[in-house]
Amino acid sequence: MADNRNSCFVEATLSFLIGTATGFVLGVLFAPASGEETRKKIHEGAVKTGEKAKESYEKVAREAEKGIKVVKEKTAEGIDTIKDFVEKKKTELFKKPGEEPAKK
């Protein structure tokens, strides 16, 4: 479920950035300005878009790290639960008839 949420976030962010960049470039190209001014505006827009993309990537990376940490914790908890269950069943299996199982 977390993967799906992250995937949707990445797709939405990427779509937003592409739309922003496209709108900026088209706006600059159709605006009345000299070639030098237009190139300068396109360069500035590309730099800004690159910075936004980097920020978005870093945010997604942080969220992914959090997700990985949660998965590791839940996996460790699950392993501990399984170990406890196996130990309990071993104790029950090997106890002598009429004897209470050993409690921890």
N, C-alpha and C positions, 0 to 999 in steps of 0.2 A: 504494500500500500504506500509506503514511504517512497519507493522507487517511482511509482506512478505520479506522486505529487511532485517529486523533484524533476521528473521528465516533463511534466506540464509546465513547471516553472521555467525550465531551460527553454522550452519551445516558445513560451510567451515572451520571455526576455529576448530571445534571438529575433523573433518576429518584430518586436518593438524596435530593436536596434536597426534592423534592416529597413523598416518603414521610416524611421527617423532619418537615417542616412539618405535614403532615396528621396524623401521629401525635401531635405536640405539641398541636395545636389540639384534637383529639378528647380527648386526655388531660386538658387543662385544662378543657374544657367539661363533662366528666363528673365531674370532681373536685368534692367538696363545698367550695365557697368562695363568698364574697360576689361580687356583680357587679363591684365595684371591683377586688377582688383578681384576679378572672378577667381583666378587661380589662388590668390591669397585666401579668399573666403572658403574655397573648397578645401585647401590645406588645413585651415583652422577647424573646419567642420570634421574633417577626417581625424584630426588629433583629438577633438572632443569625443567623437564616436568611439575611437580607440580607447580613450580613458574610461568611458562608460562601459565598454565591453570588458575591460580588465576588471573594473569594479564588480560587474555582474558575475564574472568568472570566479573572482575571489569569494563572493557571497555564496555561490553555488558550492564551491570547494569547502567552505566552512560548514555549510549545512550537510554536505556529504560526510565530512569528518564526524560531525555530531551523530549522524545516522549510523556510521560504522561503529562508533563507541557504544551506542545503545545496543546494536546487534551483538557485539562482543559480550556486553554485560548480560544480556538475556540468554545468550548461548551458554555462558559460564553458569548461570543460575539453573538452566535446564540440565546441564551435565551433572551439577551437584544433586539435583532432585533425582535424576536417574540413578546415580551412585547410591544415594540413600535408599531408594526403592529396592535396588538389587541387593544391598546389604541386608535389608529387612527380610526380603524373601529368602536369602541364603540362611539367615538365622532361623526362620520359620521352618524351612525345609530340613535342616539338620538338627533340630531340637529333638529331644527324646520325647516319646509319647507321654502325655500327662504332665509335662513340664511347661511352665510359662516361658514364653520367649524372652530372651535377654533384652533389657531396655537400656537405651543410651542415656 
